Structure formats: C-alpha cells, structure tokens
Amino acid sequence: MTTFIQRALAALLLTLAAGGGALAQSEKVNVYQYAIDHPVADAPLRSAPSLGASVPQNVEIIRVGNDEVYGYFYYDGRPVIVELATRSVVRIDN
C-alpha cells in the first residue's frame, strides 16, 4: 500500500511540476501591448526610424520584464519595437 501512495504522490508532483512550467511559459508579455500601455517620452532621433534600421546607442530601449529579445522606445508619440541583440527596428506603430 505504501508503494502505491508513493507512486501516486510522485505522479502528482510530476504533474504539478509540468503544469508550473506551462504557466511560466504563458506569462510571456506582449512587448507591443506593454509599450502601448506604458508610453515613455519620445527618443531624440534626427530622423524617423525605419524598419531594419539600427537604433543609435544614445536611445534608451525599454526592456519588458524578462524578455531578452525585444524592447521598445517611443518616437513621435508612437511605440517602436526593437530587437535588443542588434538594436534593429522590427515594428513601428502606424
């Protein structure tokens, strides 16, 4: 009987552990939506950003939670999404 209880408890713990990992995955933040909900002052750029362009080092890119791939800044009152590793613009709000 003890072995059955131990196995059942082990199975329950494995199920909970697997579910916890799935929960952490689903808690990813949508960077674009976060940028819309958390506007910041416009970045000091000489000209409008364009897709694929590199963002100068003097522009502060806002990181969103634990996301290590994308961040954002604002230009002309609109969010601009940037790939952190390359500082390349990947999305500009219209």
Backbone as ProteinMPNN parsed JSONL, in Angstrom:
{"seq_chain_A": "MTTFIQRALAALLLTLAAGGGALAQSEKVNVYQYAIDHPVADAPLRSAPSLGASVPQNVEIIRVGNDEVYGYFYYDGRPVIVELATRSVVRIDN", "coords_chain_A": {"N_chain_A": [[0.823, -1.195, 0.0], [1.953, 1.254, 0.751], [3.8, 1.694, -1.296], [2.1, 2.179, -3.456], [0.933, 4.622, -2.664], [3.21, 6.21, -2.584], [3.942, 6.175, -5.285], [1.671, 7.372, -6.42], [1.809, 9.889, -5.244], [4.258, 10.773, -6.304], [3.575, 10.861, -9.03], [1.633, 12.853, -8.944], [3.193, 15.053, -8.12], [4.923, 15.288, -10.329], [3.072, 15.973, -12.297], [2.168, 18.451, -11.324], [4.567, 19.871, -11.453], [5.052, 19.923, -14.212], [2.835, 21.379, -15.048], [3.383, 23.829, -13.82], [5.579, 24.721, -15.294], [4.353, 25.164, -17.742], [2.681, 27.239, -17.053], [4.483, 29.294, -16.5], [5.485, 29.703, -19.073], [3.216, 30.72, -20.344], [3.021, 33.202, -19.257], [4.391, 35.074, -20.658], [5.07, 38.34, -21.837], [3.406, 40.498, -24.072], [5.23, 42.504, -25.967], [4.631, 44.698, -27.632], [1.981, 45.383, -26.822], [2.519, 45.991, -24.165], [4.151, 48.243, -24.511], [2.289, 50.032, -25.606], [0.598, 50.301, -23.418], [2.333, 51.442, -21.587], [3.532, 54.16, -22.161], [6.406, 56.204, -23.004], [8.665, 59.045, -22.876], [9.413, 60.644, -26.005], [12.095, 59.491, -28.091], [15.282, 61.021, -28.771], [15.783, 61.401, -31.857], [17.295, 62.166, -35.004], [16.029, 61.726, -37.402], [13.065, 60.031, -38.586], [12.54, 56.675, -37.422], [13.127, 53.601, -39.248], [12.016, 50.442, -40.56], [14.207, 47.786, -39.86], [16.359, 49.442, -39.533], [19.179, 50.493, -37.566], [19.168, 51.367, -34.158], [20.45, 54.23, -32.61], [23.044, 54.332, -30.066], [22.551, 56.243, -28.114], [19.878, 56.223, -27.646], [17.557, 55.2, -25.327], [16.474, 51.966, -24.784], [13.62, 50.428, -23.715], [13.299, 47.74, -21.594], [11.201, 44.874, -21.26], [9.972, 43.268, -18.646], [11.154, 39.99, -18.286], [11.831, 39.597, -20.89], [14.192, 38.959, -23.253], [14.589, 39.433, -25.857], [13.142, 41.485, -27.242], [12.566, 45.035, -27.04], [11.483, 48.443, -26.447], [10.987, 51.842, -27.631], [9.82, 55.23, -27.799], [8.792, 57.237, -30.542], [7.798, 60.208, -31.964], [5.403, 60.047, -30.567], [4.65, 57.41, -30.863], [4.972, 53.841, -30.383], [8.02, 52.052, -30.913], [9.29, 49.027, -31.783], [12.075, 47.062, -30.918], [14.735, 44.842, -31.7], [16.709, 43.546, -29.244], [19.358, 42.462, -29.31], [20.522, 43.285, -31.71], [19.739, 45.875, -31.944], [17.974, 46.582, -33.897], [15.195, 47.961, -35.641], [12.065, 46.486, -35.533], [9.339, 46.804, -35.612], [7.025, 49.386, -36.184], [4.631, 51.478, -34.881], [1.712, 52.489, -36.57]], "CA_chain_A": [[0.0, 0.0, 0.0], [2.829, 2.411, 0.821], [4.372, 1.9, -2.619], [1.059, 2.793, -4.267], [0.813, 6.021, -2.237], [4.422, 6.9, -3.021], [3.851, 6.344, -6.74], [0.623, 8.351, -6.681], [2.349, 11.193, -4.853], [5.272, 11.12, -7.296], [2.862, 11.227, -10.254], [1.008, 14.148, -8.692], [4.251, 16.064, -8.119], [5.362, 15.473, -11.714], [2.009, 16.697, -12.992], [2.211, 19.84, -10.87], [5.791, 20.484, -11.975], [4.837, 20.158, -15.642], [1.867, 22.47, -15.152], [4.058, 25.058, -13.424], [6.378, 25.158, -16.432], [3.441, 25.689, -18.756], [2.195, 28.515, -16.57], [5.551, 30.272, -16.695], [5.549, 29.979, -20.499], [2.062, 31.515, -20.748], [3.118, 34.519, -18.652], [5.175, 35.969, -21.512], [4.42, 39.621, -22.056], [3.38, 41.011, -25.427], [6.016, 43.729, -25.886], [3.881, 45.775, -28.28], [0.878, 45.794, -25.945], [3.136, 46.621, -22.997], [4.589, 49.574, -24.943], [1.078, 50.843, -25.732], [0.089, 50.547, -22.067], [3.352, 52.138, -20.796], [4.264, 55.097, -23.026], [7.541, 56.943, -22.45], [8.993, 60.241, -23.657], [9.974, 60.374, -27.331], [13.554, 59.399, -28.206], [15.865, 62.131, -29.54], [16.344, 60.959, -33.135], [17.344, 63.226, -36.026], [15.024, 61.41, -38.425], [12.143, 58.962, -38.204], [13.085, 55.32, -37.551], [12.559, 52.777, -40.314], [12.183, 49.004, -40.319], [15.527, 47.241, -40.136], [17.407, 50.403, -39.189], [19.8, 50.364, -36.258], [18.861, 52.458, -33.245], [21.696, 54.732, -32.024], [23.315, 53.971, -28.671], [22.038, 57.255, -27.191], [18.443, 55.985, -27.432], [17.3, 54.193, -24.295], [15.474, 50.965, -25.155], [12.959, 49.938, -22.514], [13.128, 46.284, -21.525], [9.903, 44.473, -20.737], [10.073, 42.086, -17.791], [12.279, 39.079, -18.547], [12.013, 39.425, -22.333], [15.563, 39.26, -23.644], [14.636, 39.538, -27.309], [12.616, 42.747, -27.737], [12.313, 46.177, -26.17], [10.815, 49.497, -27.203], [11.109, 53.25, -27.307], [8.782, 55.991, -28.496], [9.191, 58.3, -31.467], [6.625, 60.919, -32.48], [4.219, 59.583, -29.852], [4.309, 56.037, -31.257], [5.971, 52.856, -29.965], [8.903, 51.432, -31.904], [9.776, 47.784, -31.195], [13.468, 46.866, -31.305], [15.415, 43.606, -31.308], [17.749, 44.007, -28.336], [20.703, 41.995, -29.668], [21.057, 44.033, -32.853], [19.171, 47.228, -31.876], [17.267, 46.807, -35.175], [13.761, 48.227, -35.555], [11.285, 45.382, -36.12], [7.938, 47.213, -35.768], [6.702, 50.784, -35.908], [3.181, 51.669, -34.84], [1.24, 53.478, -37.554]], "C_chain_A": [[0.874, 1.268, 0.0], [3.423, 2.712, -0.548], [3.355, 2.576, -3.542], [0.938, 4.279, -3.939], [2.035, 6.816, -2.699], [4.387, 7.159, -4.525], [2.813, 7.406, -7.1], [1.114, 9.758, -6.347], [3.398, 11.665, -5.853], [4.617, 11.565, -8.603], [2.204, 12.594, -10.11], [2.049, 15.273, -8.743], [4.769, 16.331, -9.531], [4.338, 16.263, -12.516], [2.018, 18.167, -12.609], [3.438, 20.561, -11.413], [5.638, 20.807, -13.46], [3.865, 21.312, -15.851], [2.492, 23.802, -14.784], [4.911, 25.597, -14.547], [5.517, 25.759, -17.518], [2.916, 27.051, -18.342], [3.244, 29.597, -16.786], [5.666, 30.661, -18.171], [4.411, 30.912, -20.916], [2.108, 32.924, -20.177], [3.996, 35.467, -19.467], [4.368, 37.218, -21.808], [4.496, 39.995, -23.532], [4.042, 42.385, -25.388], [5.265, 44.902, -26.502], [2.766, 46.292, -27.37], [1.409, 46.49, -24.706], [3.559, 48.054, -23.344], [3.397, 50.518, -25.077], [0.575, 51.245, -24.344], [1.044, 51.366, -21.206], [4.166, 53.089, -21.679], [5.389, 55.798, -22.267], [7.785, 58.172, -23.324], [9.627, 59.833, -24.99], [11.505, 60.374, -27.297], [14.072, 60.55, -29.07], [16.55, 61.637, -30.818], [16.312, 62.107, -34.135], [16.313, 63.001, -37.122], [14.191, 60.227, -37.944], [12.797, 57.589, -38.357], [12.412, 54.576, -38.693], [12.835, 51.311, -40.003], [13.573, 48.549, -40.73], [16.665, 48.172, -39.769], [17.928, 50.145, -37.783], [19.486, 51.599, -35.419], [20.17, 52.923, -32.598], [21.825, 54.394, -30.534], [22.755, 55.0, -27.681], [20.541, 57.118, -26.918], [18.284, 54.872, -26.397], [16.189, 53.274, -24.761], [14.933, 50.378, -23.864], [12.815, 48.421, -22.612], [11.803, 45.97, -20.857], [10.056, 43.182, -19.953], [11.329, 41.282, -18.079], [12.533, 38.868, -20.029], [13.414, 39.876, -22.723], [15.704, 39.459, -25.15], [14.236, 40.933, -27.785], [12.465, 43.787, -26.636], [11.641, 47.247, -27.012], [11.283, 50.877, -26.782], [9.993, 53.961, -28.058], [9.423, 57.028, -29.402], [7.917, 58.911, -32.03], [5.331, 60.393, -31.852], [3.796, 58.164, -30.159], [5.375, 55.058, -30.777], [6.741, 52.283, -31.149], [9.512, 50.213, -31.221], [11.145, 47.458, -31.794], [13.965, 45.499, -30.849], [16.637, 44.023, -30.494], [19.161, 43.64, -28.778], [21.333, 42.84, -30.765], [20.668, 45.511, -32.84], [18.472, 47.6, -33.183], [15.782, 47.023, -34.92], [13.019, 47.09, -36.251], [9.802, 45.728, -36.285], [7.804, 48.683, -35.389], [5.195, 50.922, -35.937], [2.783, 52.742, -35.835], [0.272, 54.433, -36.954]], "O_chain_A": [[0.554, 2.241, -0.683], [3.536, 3.879, -0.922], [3.719, 3.454, -4.324], [0.85, 5.106, -4.847], [1.909, 7.954, -3.15], [4.76, 8.24, -4.982], [3.045, 8.237, -7.978], [0.856, 10.704, -7.092], [3.42, 12.842, -6.212], [5.055, 12.539, -9.216], [2.216, 13.398, -11.043], [1.806, 16.321, -9.342], [5.025, 17.481, -9.887], [4.699, 17.123, -13.32], [1.889, 19.036, -13.471], [3.357, 21.729, -11.792], [6.063, 21.874, -13.905], [4.064, 22.134, -16.745], [2.156, 24.82, -15.391], [4.97, 26.811, -14.744], [5.897, 26.747, -18.146], [2.726, 27.926, -19.187], [2.914, 30.704, -17.213], [5.917, 31.825, -18.484], [4.612, 31.797, -21.748], [1.306, 33.769, -20.577], [4.311, 36.561, -19.0], [3.153, 37.167, -22.004], [5.538, 39.824, -24.166], [3.477, 43.329, -24.836], [5.267, 45.996, -25.938], [2.628, 47.499, -27.175], [0.823, 47.468, -24.242], [3.346, 48.972, -22.552], [3.491, 51.686, -24.7], [0.177, 52.389, -24.126], [0.625, 51.932, -20.197], [5.35, 52.854, -21.919], [5.328, 55.961, -21.048], [7.179, 58.316, -24.386], [10.293, 58.802, -25.081], [12.125, 61.153, -26.571], [13.387, 61.0, -29.988], [17.77, 61.476, -30.844], [15.397, 62.93, -34.109], [15.787, 63.952, -37.7], [14.572, 59.519, -37.012], [13.531, 57.361, -39.319], [11.277, 54.876, -39.064], [13.771, 50.984, -39.273], [14.055, 48.884, -41.812], [17.817, 47.744, -39.7], [17.207, 49.642, -36.921], [19.532, 52.728, -35.908], [20.926, 52.096, -32.089], [20.826, 54.196, -29.842], [22.509, 54.661, -26.524], [19.997, 57.814, -26.06], [18.796, 53.765, -26.561], [15.095, 53.729, -25.095], [15.689, 49.892, -23.023], [12.279, 47.894, -23.587], [11.341, 46.712, -19.99], [10.249, 42.116, -20.539], [12.433, 41.826, -18.113], [13.368, 38.042, -20.397], [13.774, 41.039, -22.542], [16.812, 39.632, -25.656], [14.91, 41.509, -28.638], [12.264, 43.461, -25.466], [11.269, 46.997, -28.158], [11.89, 51.056, -25.726], [9.298, 53.347, -28.868], [10.454, 57.615, -29.075], [7.049, 58.189, -32.523], [4.298, 60.305, -32.516], [2.707, 57.743, -29.768], [6.558, 55.397, -30.76], [6.192, 52.062, -32.228], [10.176, 50.345, -30.193], [11.352, 47.562, -33.003], [13.653, 45.054, -29.744], [17.496, 44.757, -30.983], [20.076, 44.45, -28.628], [22.54, 43.083, -30.751], [21.194, 46.305, -33.621], [18.385, 48.775, -33.538], [15.183, 46.347, -34.083], [13.299, 46.767, -37.405], [9.082, 45.039, -37.008], [8.389, 49.153, -34.413], [4.55, 50.528, -36.909], [3.436, 53.781, -35.934], [-0.221, 55.326, -37.643]]}, "name": "protein", "num_of_chains": 1, "seq": "MTTFIQRALAALLLTLAAGGGALAQSEKVNVYQYAIDHPVADAPLRSAPSLGASVPQNVEIIRVGNDEVYGYFYYDGRPVIVELATRSVVRIDN"}
